[in-house]
């Protein structure tokens, strides 16, 4: 029997949105490793020792999607994920990108794509992602399909 995780790991995630006609899409990745392997989520990952949060967000976005950040903006939330073998504190920033290009999965991601509100319902996501996006990506909107 294993006990609680022996340390807390600091992580970041990037909320990247783009306007597509009359709706907003969010950049998501399918996680290729635990925690959440196989689930769709925001791009992100662990912060290296001595690395600034903004720099970690920029690095993780590029590694997982091939998309380059133009500006790491406001912090939109801090989340805690405690699993049987892990404890993560995740700091999420809104990120503007240089171009709304086609993402390419890399590093810890097995897929990366732009997803609209209705498209999210067809994906298996990390816990709470839909509620989070309803507040920070799609508030009071009626968005179309992907």
DODOVEX-612456 format. One record per atom (N, C-alpha, C): residue number from 0; chain; x, y, z. Coordinates in nm, 4 decimals. Layout:
<papas>
+------+-------+----------+----------+----------+
| resi | chain |     east |    north |       up |
+------+-------+----------+----------+----------+
|  NUM |     A |        X |        Y |        Z |
...
+------+-------+----------+----------+----------+
</papas>
This chain:
<papas>
+------+-------+----------+----------+----------+
| resi | chain |     east |    north |       up |
+------+-------+----------+----------+----------+
|    0 |     A |   0.0843 |  -0.1183 |   0.0000 |
|    0 |     A |   0.0000 |   0.0000 |   0.0000 |
|    0 |     A |   0.0885 |   0.1241 |   0.0000 |
|    1 |     A |   0.0622 |   0.2142 |  -0.0900 |
|    1 |     A |   0.1427 |   0.3355 |  -0.0961 |
|    1 |     A |   0.0768 |   0.4465 |  -0.0155 |
|    2 |     A |   0.1602 |   0.5358 |   0.0347 |
|    2 |     A |   0.1106 |   0.6481 |   0.1122 |
|    2 |     A |   0.0865 |   0.7676 |   0.0233 |
|    3 |     A |   0.0656 |   0.8823 |   0.0829 |
|    3 |     A |   0.0430 |   1.0042 |   0.0043 |
|    3 |     A |   0.1698 |   1.0432 |  -0.0713 |
|    4 |     A |   0.1547 |   1.1257 |  -0.1747 |
|    4 |     A |   0.2723 |   1.1718 |  -0.2491 |
|    4 |     A |   0.3718 |   1.2364 |  -0.1545 |
|    5 |     A |   0.5014 |   1.2201 |  -0.1847 |
|    5 |     A |   0.6038 |   1.2722 |  -0.0948 |
|    5 |     A |   0.6443 |   1.4165 |  -0.1227 |
|    6 |     A |   0.5923 |   1.4745 |  -0.2323 |
|    6 |     A |   0.6234 |   1.6152 |  -0.2594 |
|    6 |     A |   0.5174 |   1.6773 |  -0.3504 |
|    7 |     A |   0.5127 |   1.8078 |  -0.3468 |
|    7 |     A |   0.4225 |   1.8835 |  -0.4336 |
|    7 |     A |   0.5020 |   1.9269 |  -0.5561 |
|    8 |     A |   0.4416 |   1.9124 |  -0.6730 |
|    8 |     A |   0.5067 |   1.9550 |  -0.7957 |
|    8 |     A |   0.4336 |   2.0766 |  -0.8513 |
|    9 |     A |   0.5106 |   2.1801 |  -0.8840 |
|    9 |     A |   0.4559 |   2.3021 |  -0.9426 |
|    9 |     A |   0.4479 |   2.2855 |  -1.0936 |
|   10 |     A |   0.3328 |   2.3189 |  -1.1501 |
|   10 |     A |   0.3118 |   2.3074 |  -1.2945 |
|   10 |     A |   0.2410 |   2.4320 |  -1.3463 |
|   11 |     A |   0.2403 |   2.4477 |  -1.4772 |
|   11 |     A |   0.1716 |   2.5589 |  -1.5442 |
|   11 |     A |   0.0827 |   2.5031 |  -1.6540 |
|   12 |     A |  -0.0152 |   2.5830 |  -1.6945 |
|   12 |     A |  -0.0937 |   2.5517 |  -1.8139 |
|   12 |     A |  -0.1229 |   2.6815 |  -1.8873 |
|   13 |     A |  -0.1536 |   2.6671 |  -2.0172 |
|   13 |     A |  -0.1754 |   2.7828 |  -2.1042 |
|   13 |     A |  -0.3176 |   2.7818 |  -2.1584 |
|   14 |     A |  -0.3903 |   2.8898 |  -2.1337 |
|   14 |     A |  -0.5223 |   2.9085 |  -2.1937 |
|   14 |     A |  -0.5033 |   2.9937 |  -2.3183 |
|   15 |     A |  -0.5123 |   2.9294 |  -2.4348 |
|   15 |     A |  -0.4943 |   2.9963 |  -2.5633 |
|   15 |     A |  -0.6262 |   2.9876 |  -2.6386 |
|   16 |     A |  -0.6801 |   3.1023 |  -2.6788 |
|   16 |     A |  -0.8059 |   3.1053 |  -2.7529 |
|   16 |     A |  -0.7866 |   3.1779 |  -2.8855 |
|   17 |     A |  -0.8785 |   3.1501 |  -2.9777 |
|   17 |     A |  -0.8803 |   3.2231 |  -3.1047 |
|   17 |     A |  -1.0244 |   3.2381 |  -3.1502 |
|   18 |     A |  -1.0511 |   3.3478 |  -3.2172 |
|   18 |     A |  -1.1820 |   3.3726 |  -3.2772 |
|   18 |     A |  -1.1869 |   3.2990 |  -3.4108 |
|   19 |     A |  -1.2939 |   3.2232 |  -3.4330 |
|   19 |     A |  -1.3163 |   3.1537 |  -3.5593 |
|   19 |     A |  -1.4567 |   3.1881 |  -3.6050 |
|   20 |     A |  -1.4666 |   3.2891 |  -3.6893 |
|   20 |     A |  -1.5995 |   3.3331 |  -3.7328 |
|   20 |     A |  -1.6780 |   3.3842 |  -3.6143 |
|   21 |     A |  -1.7903 |   3.3170 |  -3.5847 |
|   21 |     A |  -1.8763 |   3.3643 |  -3.4759 |
|   21 |     A |  -1.8551 |   3.2881 |  -3.3453 |
|   22 |     A |  -1.7490 |   3.2115 |  -3.3349 |
|   22 |     A |  -1.7252 |   3.1396 |  -3.2104 |
|   22 |     A |  -1.5768 |   3.1406 |  -3.1717 |
|   23 |     A |  -1.5503 |   3.0973 |  -3.0498 |
|   23 |     A |  -1.4156 |   3.0933 |  -2.9942 |
|   23 |     A |  -1.3708 |   2.9488 |  -2.9824 |
|   24 |     A |  -1.2461 |   2.9246 |  -3.0199 |
|   24 |     A |  -1.1856 |   2.7932 |  -3.0028 |
|   24 |     A |  -1.0715 |   2.8022 |  -2.9027 |
|   25 |     A |  -1.0456 |   2.6890 |  -2.8358 |
|   25 |     A |  -0.9404 |   2.6783 |  -2.7357 |
|   25 |     A |  -0.8394 |   2.5753 |  -2.7835 |
|   26 |     A |  -0.7121 |   2.6011 |  -2.7600 |
|   26 |     A |  -0.6071 |   2.5067 |  -2.7949 |
|   26 |     A |  -0.5955 |   2.4010 |  -2.6850 |
|   27 |     A |  -0.6166 |   2.2737 |  -2.7218 |
|   27 |     A |  -0.6100 |   2.1628 |  -2.6271 |
|   27 |     A |  -0.5111 |   2.0576 |  -2.6745 |
|   28 |     A |  -0.4628 |   1.9778 |  -2.5785 |
|   28 |     A |  -0.3753 |   1.8651 |  -2.6084 |
|   28 |     A |  -0.4316 |   1.7393 |  -2.5436 |
|   29 |     A |  -0.4026 |   1.6252 |  -2.6060 |
|   29 |     A |  -0.4324 |   1.4968 |  -2.5420 |
|   29 |     A |  -0.3044 |   1.4538 |  -2.4709 |
|   30 |     A |  -0.3160 |   1.4345 |  -2.3398 |
|   30 |     A |  -0.1999 |   1.4032 |  -2.2578 |
|   30 |     A |  -0.1454 |   1.2643 |  -2.2926 |
|   31 |     A |  -0.0132 |   1.2569 |  -2.3088 |
|   31 |     A |   0.0509 |   1.1320 |  -2.3446 |
|   31 |     A |   0.1124 |   1.0580 |  -2.2276 |
|   32 |     A |   0.1131 |   1.1213 |  -2.1100 |
|   32 |     A |   0.1733 |   1.0604 |  -1.9909 |
|   32 |     A |   0.0878 |   1.0928 |  -1.8691 |
|   33 |     A |   0.1028 |   1.0143 |  -1.7626 |
|   33 |     A |   0.0315 |   1.0454 |  -1.6374 |
|   33 |     A |   0.0813 |   1.1775 |  -1.5800 |
|   34 |     A |   0.0052 |   1.2467 |  -1.5020 |
|   34 |     A |  -0.1346 |   1.2154 |  -1.4712 |
|   34 |     A |  -0.2267 |   1.2556 |  -1.5871 |
|   35 |     A |  -0.3370 |   1.1893 |  -1.5984 |
|   35 |     A |  -0.4350 |   1.2228 |  -1.7010 |
|   35 |     A |  -0.4020 |   1.1709 |  -1.8394 |
|   36 |     A |  -0.3204 |   1.0679 |  -1.8482 |
|   36 |     A |  -0.2837 |   1.0128 |  -1.9784 |
|   36 |     A |  -0.4085 |   0.9784 |  -2.0602 |
|   37 |     A |  -0.4102 |   1.0241 |  -2.1860 |
|   37 |     A |  -0.5217 |   0.9978 |  -2.2760 |
|   37 |     A |  -0.6345 |   1.0993 |  -2.2685 |
|   38 |     A |  -0.6316 |   1.1865 |  -2.1690 |
|   38 |     A |  -0.7364 |   1.2876 |  -2.1526 |
|   38 |     A |  -0.6950 |   1.4181 |  -2.2201 |
|   39 |     A |  -0.7951 |   1.4950 |  -2.2623 |
|   39 |     A |  -0.7715 |   1.6257 |  -2.3233 |
|   39 |     A |  -0.7641 |   1.7321 |  -2.2139 |
|   40 |     A |  -0.6721 |   1.8264 |  -2.2324 |
|   40 |     A |  -0.6527 |   1.9327 |  -2.1336 |
|   40 |     A |  -0.5831 |   2.0505 |  -2.1994 |
|   41 |     A |  -0.5585 |   2.1526 |  -2.1219 |
|   41 |     A |  -0.4798 |   2.2658 |  -2.1690 |
|   41 |     A |  -0.3336 |   2.2235 |  -2.1776 |
|   42 |     A |  -0.2571 |   2.2817 |  -2.2705 |
|   42 |     A |  -0.1145 |   2.2512 |  -2.2761 |
|   42 |     A |  -0.0467 |   2.2980 |  -2.1480 |
|   43 |     A |   0.0499 |   2.2215 |  -2.1019 |
|   43 |     A |   0.1224 |   2.2619 |  -1.9829 |
|   43 |     A |   0.2062 |   2.1499 |  -1.9274 |
|   44 |     A |   0.2724 |   2.1790 |  -1.8164 |
|   44 |     A |   0.3571 |   2.0789 |  -1.7533 |
|   44 |     A |   0.4355 |   2.1375 |  -1.6379 |
|   45 |     A |   0.5313 |   2.0615 |  -1.5911 |
|   45 |     A |   0.6090 |   2.0979 |  -1.4725 |
|   45 |     A |   0.6990 |   2.2182 |  -1.4950 |
|   46 |     A |   0.7165 |   2.2939 |  -1.3883 |
|   46 |     A |   0.8090 |   2.4068 |  -1.3860 |
|   46 |     A |   0.9450 |   2.3550 |  -1.3405 |
|   47 |     A |   1.0500 |   2.3915 |  -1.4130 |
|   47 |     A |   1.1856 |   2.3528 |  -1.3733 |
|   47 |     A |   1.2338 |   2.4409 |  -1.2580 |
|   48 |     A |   1.3206 |   2.3880 |  -1.1744 |
|   48 |     A |   1.3780 |   2.4649 |  -1.0647 |
|   48 |     A |   1.4455 |   2.5898 |  -1.1211 |
|   49 |     A |   1.4118 |   2.7062 |  -1.0651 |
|   49 |     A |   1.4699 |   2.8327 |  -1.1092 |
|   49 |     A |   1.4029 |   2.8943 |  -1.2304 |
|   50 |     A |   1.3030 |   2.8291 |  -1.2871 |
|   50 |     A |   1.2334 |   2.8794 |  -1.4065 |
|   50 |     A |   1.1153 |   2.9661 |  -1.3660 |
|   51 |     A |   1.1013 |   3.0799 |  -1.4291 |
|   51 |     A |   0.9862 |   3.1667 |  -1.4040 |
|   51 |     A |   0.8600 |   3.1031 |  -1.4619 |
|   52 |     A |   0.7448 |   3.1319 |  -1.3999 |
|   52 |     A |   0.6183 |   3.0733 |  -1.4444 |
|   52 |     A |   0.5880 |   3.1061 |  -1.5903 |
|   53 |     A |   0.6090 |   3.2307 |  -1.6289 |
|   53 |     A |   0.5837 |   3.2708 |  -1.7674 |
|   53 |     A |   0.6731 |   3.1979 |  -1.8657 |
|   54 |     A |   0.7999 |   3.1808 |  -1.8287 |
|   54 |     A |   0.8927 |   3.1084 |  -1.9151 |
|   54 |     A |   0.8531 |   2.9614 |  -1.9269 |
|   55 |     A |   0.8099 |   2.9016 |  -1.8164 |
|   55 |     A |   0.7659 |   2.7620 |  -1.8186 |
|   55 |     A |   0.6419 |   2.7469 |  -1.9060 |
|   56 |     A |   0.5496 |   2.8428 |  -1.8973 |
|   56 |     A |   0.4282 |   2.8388 |  -1.9785 |
|   56 |     A |   0.4628 |   2.8465 |  -2.1272 |
|   57 |     A |   0.5516 |   2.9373 |  -2.1633 |
|   57 |     A |   0.5958 |   2.9523 |  -2.3023 |
|   57 |     A |   0.6628 |   2.8239 |  -2.3511 |
|   58 |     A |   0.7509 |   2.7674 |  -2.2701 |
|   58 |     A |   0.8233 |   2.6451 |  -2.3075 |
|   58 |     A |   0.7280 |   2.5276 |  -2.3260 |
|   59 |     A |   0.6392 |   2.5062 |  -2.2289 |
|   59 |     A |   0.5471 |   2.3929 |  -2.2371 |
|   59 |     A |   0.4528 |   2.4053 |  -2.3562 |
|   60 |     A |   0.4033 |   2.5255 |  -2.3840 |
|   60 |     A |   0.3158 |   2.5465 |  -2.4995 |
|   60 |     A |   0.3879 |   2.5076 |  -2.6279 |
|   61 |     A |   0.5117 |   2.5538 |  -2.6443 |
|   61 |     A |   0.5884 |   2.5222 |  -2.7649 |
|   61 |     A |   0.6195 |   2.3731 |  -2.7736 |
|   62 |     A |   0.6597 |   2.3118 |  -2.6622 |
|   62 |     A |   0.6945 |   2.1699 |  -2.6631 |
|   62 |     A |   0.5746 |   2.0817 |  -2.6971 |
|   63 |     A |   0.4582 |   2.1145 |  -2.6435 |
|   63 |     A |   0.3422 |   2.0269 |  -2.6611 |
|   63 |     A |   0.2611 |   2.0545 |  -2.7864 |
|   64 |     A |   0.2715 |   2.1768 |  -2.8424 |
|   64 |     A |   0.1861 |   2.2115 |  -2.9563 |
|   64 |     A |   0.2601 |   2.2694 |  -3.0766 |
|   65 |     A |   0.3854 |   2.3099 |  -3.0591 |
|   65 |     A |   0.4579 |   2.3770 |  -3.1664 |
|   65 |     A |   0.4141 |   2.5205 |  -3.1871 |
|   66 |     A |   0.3270 |   2.5710 |  -3.1008 |
|   66 |     A |   0.2753 |   2.7079 |  -3.1120 |
|   66 |     A |   0.3601 |   2.7998 |  -3.0258 |
|   67 |     A |   0.4002 |   2.9131 |  -3.0822 |
|   67 |     A |   0.4863 |   3.0083 |  -3.0134 |
|   67 |     A |   0.4042 |   3.1176 |  -2.9432 |
|   68 |     A |   0.4342 |   3.1389 |  -2.8163 |
|   68 |     A |   0.3653 |   3.2434 |  -2.7387 |
|   68 |     A |   0.4184 |   3.3808 |  -2.7762 |
|   69 |     A |   0.3284 |   3.4777 |  -2.7868 |
|   69 |     A |   0.3667 |   3.6169 |  -2.8057 |
|   69 |     A |   0.3722 |   3.6862 |  -2.6709 |
|   70 |     A |   0.2746 |   3.6519 |  -2.5836 |
|   70 |     A |   0.2683 |   3.7157 |  -2.4528 |
|   70 |     A |   0.1991 |   3.6220 |  -2.3543 |
|   71 |     A |   0.2596 |   3.6036 |  -2.2383 |
|   71 |     A |   0.1956 |   3.5305 |  -2.1297 |
|   71 |     A |   0.1297 |   3.6357 |  -2.0423 |
|   72 |     A |  -0.0023 |   3.6310 |  -2.0366 |
|   72 |     A |  -0.0789 |   3.7349 |  -1.9680 |
|   72 |     A |  -0.1197 |   3.6973 |  -1.8273 |
|   73 |     A |  -0.2397 |   3.7394 |  -1.7927 |
|   73 |     A |  -0.2891 |   3.7251 |  -1.6565 |
|   73 |     A |  -0.3031 |   3.5801 |  -1.6126 |
|   74 |     A |  -0.2846 |   3.5596 |  -1.4842 |
|   74 |     A |  -0.3124 |   3.4298 |  -1.4235 |
|   74 |     A |  -0.4638 |   3.4200 |  -1.4102 |
|   75 |     A |  -0.5214 |   3.3125 |  -1.4652 |
|   75 |     A |  -0.6667 |   3.2970 |  -1.4595 |
|   75 |     A |  -0.7101 |   3.1927 |  -1.3577 |
|   76 |     A |  -0.6142 |   3.1270 |  -1.2954 |
|   76 |     A |  -0.6514 |   3.0306 |  -1.1930 |
|   76 |     A |  -0.5335 |   2.9507 |  -1.1418 |
|   77 |     A |  -0.5488 |   2.9011 |  -1.0205 |
|   77 |     A |  -0.4529 |   2.8098 |  -0.9600 |
|   77 |     A |  -0.5328 |   2.6879 |  -0.9168 |
|   78 |     A |  -0.4867 |   2.5701 |  -0.9586 |
|   78 |     A |  -0.5609 |   2.4474 |  -0.9354 |
|   78 |     A |  -0.4731 |   2.3462 |  -0.8658 |
|   79 |     A |  -0.5369 |   2.2602 |  -0.7914 |
|   79 |     A |  -0.4656 |   2.1556 |  -0.7201 |
|   79 |     A |  -0.5202 |   2.0208 |  -0.7642 |
|   80 |     A |  -0.4307 |   1.9312 |  -0.8001 |
|   80 |     A |  -0.4675 |   1.7945 |  -0.8389 |
|   80 |     A |  -0.3903 |   1.6988 |  -0.7483 |
|   81 |     A |  -0.4635 |   1.6274 |  -0.6655 |
|   81 |     A |  -0.4011 |   1.5296 |  -0.5771 |
|   81 |     A |  -0.4483 |   1.3914 |  -0.6182 |
|   82 |     A |  -0.3538 |   1.3100 |  -0.6594 |
|   82 |     A |  -0.3825 |   1.1732 |  -0.6969 |
|   82 |     A |  -0.3198 |   1.0775 |  -0.5981 |
|   83 |     A |  -0.3345 |   0.9508 |  -0.6256 |
|   83 |     A |  -0.2784 |   0.8496 |  -0.5369 |
|   83 |     A |  -0.1265 |   0.8625 |  -0.5275 |
|   84 |     A |  -0.0624 |   0.8965 |  -0.6410 |
|   84 |     A |   0.0830 |   0.9031 |  -0.6458 |
|   84 |     A |   0.1393 |   1.0411 |  -0.6794 |
|   85 |     A |   0.0533 |   1.1416 |  -0.6888 |
|   85 |     A |   0.1034 |   1.2742 |  -0.7273 |
|   85 |     A |   0.0222 |   1.3860 |  -0.6632 |
|   86 |     A |   0.0866 |   1.4986 |  -0.6471 |
|   86 |     A |   0.0226 |   1.6206 |  -0.5957 |
|   86 |     A |   0.0787 |   1.7359 |  -0.6779 |
|   87 |     A |  -0.0066 |   1.7957 |  -0.7616 |
|   87 |     A |   0.0344 |   1.9066 |  -0.8481 |
|   87 |     A |  -0.0420 |   2.0330 |  -0.8117 |
|   88 |     A |   0.0286 |   2.1440 |  -0.8118 |
|   88 |     A |  -0.0323 |   2.2760 |  -0.8058 |
|   88 |     A |  -0.0068 |   2.3381 |  -0.9429 |
|   89 |     A |  -0.1162 |   2.3733 |  -1.0124 |
|   89 |     A |  -0.1081 |   2.4183 |  -1.1516 |
|   89 |     A |  -0.1514 |   2.5645 |  -1.1602 |
|   90 |     A |  -0.0633 |   2.6478 |  -1.2149 |
|   90 |     A |  -0.0913 |   2.7899 |  -1.2343 |
|   90 |     A |  -0.1222 |   2.8098 |  -1.3826 |
|   91 |     A |  -0.2435 |   2.8577 |  -1.4122 |
|   91 |     A |  -0.2874 |   2.8745 |  -1.5507 |
|   91 |     A |  -0.2854 |   3.0222 |  -1.5903 |
|   92 |     A |  -0.2202 |   3.0501 |  -1.7021 |
|   92 |     A |  -0.2134 |   3.1859 |  -1.7567 |
|   92 |     A |  -0.2827 |   3.1923 |  -1.8924 |
|   93 |     A |  -0.3440 |   3.3064 |  -1.9188 |
|   93 |     A |  -0.3956 |   3.3345 |  -2.0530 |
|   93 |     A |  -0.2749 |   3.3682 |  -2.1401 |
|   94 |     A |  -0.2696 |   3.3114 |  -2.2612 |
|   94 |     A |  -0.1546 |   3.3303 |  -2.3490 |
|   94 |     A |  -0.2015 |   3.3762 |  -2.4861 |
|   95 |     A |  -0.1380 |   3.4828 |  -2.5370 |
|   95 |     A |  -0.1583 |   3.5254 |  -2.6751 |
|   95 |     A |  -0.0497 |   3.4595 |  -2.7581 |
|   96 |     A |  -0.0861 |   3.4138 |  -2.8767 |
|   96 |     A |   0.0116 |   3.3473 |  -2.9623 |
|   96 |     A |   0.0412 |   3.4309 |  -3.0854 |
|   97 |     A |   0.1542 |   3.4034 |  -3.1473 |
|   97 |     A |   0.1992 |   3.4802 |  -3.2641 |
|   97 |     A |   0.1060 |   3.4608 |  -3.3834 |
|   98 |     A |   0.0559 |   3.3420 |  -3.4003 |
|   98 |     A |  -0.0371 |   3.3141 |  -3.5101 |
|   98 |     A |  -0.1229 |   3.1951 |  -3.4695 |
|   99 |     A |  -0.2464 |   3.1955 |  -3.5131 |
|   99 |     A |  -0.3375 |   3.0850 |  -3.4822 |
|   99 |     A |  -0.3123 |   2.9723 |  -3.5818 |
|  100 |     A |  -0.1933 |   2.9144 |  -3.5715 |
|  100 |     A |  -0.1521 |   2.8108 |  -3.6664 |
|  100 |     A |  -0.2060 |   2.6746 |  -3.6263 |
|  101 |     A |  -0.1916 |   2.5787 |  -3.7158 |
|  101 |     A |  -0.2291 |   2.4418 |  -3.6880 |
|  101 |     A |  -0.1283 |   2.3842 |  -3.5892 |
|  102 |     A |  -0.1726 |   2.3429 |  -3.4718 |
|  102 |     A |  -0.0786 |   2.2890 |  -3.3729 |
|  102 |     A |  -0.0308 |   2.1489 |  -3.4131 |
|  103 |     A |   0.0869 |   2.1142 |  -3.3655 |
|  103 |     A |   0.1453 |   1.9827 |  -3.3883 |
|  103 |     A |   0.1826 |   1.9230 |  -3.2541 |
|  104 |     A |   0.1281 |   1.8071 |  -3.2224 |
|  104 |     A |   0.1568 |   1.7437 |  -3.0934 |
|  104 |     A |   0.3042 |   1.7087 |  -3.0826 |
|  105 |     A |   0.3579 |   1.7306 |  -2.9646 |
|  105 |     A |   0.4967 |   1.6963 |  -2.9380 |
|  105 |     A |   0.5161 |   1.6739 |  -2.7894 |
|  106 |     A |   0.6347 |   1.6334 |  -2.7501 |
|  106 |     A |   0.6734 |   1.6130 |  -2.6105 |
|  106 |     A |   0.5763 |   1.5189 |  -2.5403 |
|  107 |     A |   0.5014 |   1.5676 |  -2.4415 |
|  107 |     A |   0.4117 |   1.4831 |  -2.3622 |
|  107 |     A |   0.2705 |   1.4735 |  -2.4197 |
|  108 |     A |   0.2453 |   1.5300 |  -2.5364 |
|  108 |     A |   0.1117 |   1.5283 |  -2.5963 |
|  108 |     A |   0.1063 |   1.4286 |  -2.7125 |
|  109 |     A |  -0.0080 |   1.3607 |  -2.7267 |
|  109 |     A |  -0.0251 |   1.2691 |  -2.8402 |
|  109 |     A |  -0.1101 |   1.3306 |  -2.9510 |
|  110 |     A |  -0.1757 |   1.4425 |  -2.9214 |
|  110 |     A |  -0.2559 |   1.5133 |  -3.0209 |
|  110 |     A |  -0.2725 |   1.6555 |  -2.9709 |
|  111 |     A |  -0.2933 |   1.7478 |  -3.0624 |
|  111 |     A |  -0.3172 |   1.8881 |  -3.0280 |
|  111 |     A |  -0.4117 |   1.9450 |  -3.1324 |
|  112 |     A |  -0.5101 |   2.0226 |  -3.0864 |
|  112 |     A |  -0.6049 |   2.0805 |  -3.1820 |
|  112 |     A |  -0.6815 |   2.1970 |  -3.1198 |
|  113 |     A |  -0.7399 |   2.2775 |  -3.2094 |
|  113 |     A |  -0.8319 |   2.3835 |  -3.1685 |
|  113 |     A |  -0.9696 |   2.3205 |  -3.1527 |
|  114 |     A |  -1.0386 |   2.3549 |  -3.0434 |
|  114 |     A |  -1.1677 |   2.2944 |  -3.0130 |
|  114 |     A |  -1.2672 |   2.4037 |  -2.9744 |
|  115 |     A |  -1.3860 |   2.3992 |  -3.0346 |
|  115 |     A |  -1.4948 |   2.4886 |  -2.9972 |
|  115 |     A |  -1.5771 |   2.4281 |  -2.8845 |
|  116 |     A |  -1.6668 |   2.5061 |  -2.8304 |
|  116 |     A |  -1.7481 |   2.4614 |  -2.7162 |
|  116 |     A |  -1.8227 |   2.3307 |  -2.7457 |
|  117 |     A |  -1.8864 |   2.3215 |  -2.8604 |
|  117 |     A |  -1.9619 |   2.1998 |  -2.8901 |
|  117 |     A |  -1.8698 |   2.0812 |  -2.9160 |
|  118 |     A |  -1.7505 |   2.1054 |  -2.9663 |
|  118 |     A |  -1.6551 |   1.9982 |  -2.9895 |
|  118 |     A |  -1.6002 |   1.9398 |  -2.8610 |
|  119 |     A |  -1.5981 |   2.0193 |  -2.7555 |
|  119 |     A |  -1.5456 |   1.9723 |  -2.6269 |
|  119 |     A |  -1.6280 |   1.8556 |  -2.5733 |
|  120 |     A |  -1.7566 |   1.8572 |  -2.5975 |
|  120 |     A |  -1.8451 |   1.7518 |  -2.5468 |
|  120 |     A |  -1.8106 |   1.6147 |  -2.6041 |
|  121 |     A |  -1.7428 |   1.6112 |  -2.7175 |
|  121 |     A |  -1.7063 |   1.4837 |  -2.7807 |
|  121 |     A |  -1.5708 |   1.4311 |  -2.7335 |
|  122 |     A |  -1.5044 |   1.5038 |  -2.6444 |
|  122 |     A |  -1.3712 |   1.4647 |  -2.5973 |
|  122 |     A |  -1.3764 |   1.4217 |  -2.4510 |
|  123 |     A |  -1.2919 |   1.3281 |  -2.4154 |
|  123 |     A |  -1.2763 |   1.2892 |  -2.2756 |
|  123 |     A |  -1.1696 |   1.3820 |  -2.2161 |
|  124 |     A |  -1.2102 |   1.4638 |  -2.1194 |
|  124 |     A |  -1.1226 |   1.5693 |  -2.0673 |
|  124 |     A |  -1.0855 |   1.5468 |  -1.9214 |
|  125 |     A |  -0.9861 |   1.6239 |  -1.8781 |
|  125 |     A |  -0.9489 |   1.6233 |  -1.7378 |
|  125 |     A |  -1.0641 |   1.6814 |  -1.6556 |
|  126 |     A |  -1.0716 |   1.6425 |  -1.5310 |
|  126 |     A |  -1.1796 |   1.6852 |  -1.4418 |
|  126 |     A |  -1.1867 |   1.8375 |  -1.4328 |
|  127 |     A |  -1.3049 |   1.8915 |  -1.4551 |
|  127 |     A |  -1.3289 |   2.0345 |  -1.4380 |
|  127 |     A |  -1.2935 |   2.1219 |  -1.5566 |
|  128 |     A |  -1.2367 |   2.0648 |  -1.6642 |
|  128 |     A |  -1.1954 |   2.1483 |  -1.7779 |
|  128 |     A |  -1.3141 |   2.2216 |  -1.8398 |
|  129 |     A |  -1.4247 |   2.1530 |  -1.8607 |
|  129 |     A |  -1.5419 |   2.2172 |  -1.9217 |
|  129 |     A |  -1.5924 |   2.3350 |  -1.8402 |
|  130 |     A |  -1.6021 |   2.3185 |  -1.7098 |
|  130 |     A |  -1.6474 |   2.4287 |  -1.6225 |
|  130 |     A |  -1.5501 |   2.5457 |  -1.6278 |
|  131 |     A |  -1.4205 |   2.5146 |  -1.6264 |
|  131 |     A |  -1.3180 |   2.6183 |  -1.6351 |
|  131 |     A |  -1.3315 |   2.6977 |  -1.7653 |
|  132 |     A |  -1.3459 |   2.6277 |  -1.8774 |
|  132 |     A |  -1.3573 |   2.6955 |  -2.0065 |
|  132 |     A |  -1.4864 |   2.7753 |  -2.0178 |
|  133 |     A |  -1.5942 |   2.7280 |  -1.9551 |
|  133 |     A |  -1.7188 |   2.8051 |  -1.9553 |
|  133 |     A |  -1.6992 |   2.9412 |  -1.8884 |
|  134 |     A |  -1.6118 |   2.9477 |  -1.7907 |
|  134 |     A |  -1.5869 |   3.0745 |  -1.7201 |
|  134 |     A |  -1.4855 |   3.1608 |  -1.7948 |
|  135 |     A |  -1.3737 |   3.1007 |  -1.8401 |
|  135 |     A |  -1.2616 |   3.1805 |  -1.8907 |
|  135 |     A |  -1.2478 |   3.1864 |  -2.0423 |
|  136 |     A |  -1.3113 |   3.0956 |  -2.1154 |
|  136 |     A |  -1.2999 |   3.0974 |  -2.2616 |
|  136 |     A |  -1.4313 |   3.1290 |  -2.3294 |
|  137 |     A |  -1.5425 |   3.0791 |  -2.2722 |
|  137 |     A |  -1.6718 |   3.0912 |  -2.3385 |
|  137 |     A |  -1.7789 |   3.1518 |  -2.2491 |
|  138 |     A |  -1.7510 |   3.2538 |  -2.1707 |
|  138 |     A |  -1.8564 |   3.3076 |  -2.0840 |
|  138 |     A |  -1.9676 |   3.3732 |  -2.1649 |
|  139 |     A |  -2.0893 |   3.3390 |  -2.1321 |
|  139 |     A |  -2.2078 |   3.4014 |  -2.1916 |
|  139 |     A |  -2.2045 |   3.4025 |  -2.3436 |
|  140 |     A |  -2.1576 |   3.2931 |  -2.4028 |
|  140 |     A |  -2.1503 |   3.2856 |  -2.5482 |
|  140 |     A |  -2.2258 |   3.1634 |  -2.5957 |
|  141 |     A |  -2.2676 |   3.1671 |  -2.7180 |
|  141 |     A |  -2.3263 |   3.0501 |  -2.7817 |
|  141 |     A |  -2.2388 |   3.0185 |  -2.9009 |
|  142 |     A |  -2.1401 |   2.9312 |  -2.8804 |
|  142 |     A |  -2.0407 |   2.9036 |  -2.9837 |
|  142 |     A |  -2.0824 |   2.7893 |  -3.0737 |
|  143 |     A |  -2.0342 |   2.7956 |  -3.1963 |
|  143 |     A |  -2.0651 |   2.6947 |  -3.2955 |
|  143 |     A |  -1.9730 |   2.5741 |  -3.2868 |
|  144 |     A |  -1.9780 |   2.4921 |  -3.3852 |
|  144 |     A |  -1.9021 |   2.3681 |  -3.3902 |
|  144 |     A |  -1.7559 |   2.3940 |  -3.4193 |
|  145 |     A |  -1.6770 |   2.2898 |  -3.4007 |
|  145 |     A |  -1.5344 |   2.2952 |  -3.4300 |
|  145 |     A |  -1.5159 |   2.3003 |  -3.5792 |
+------+-------+----------+----------+----------+
</papas>
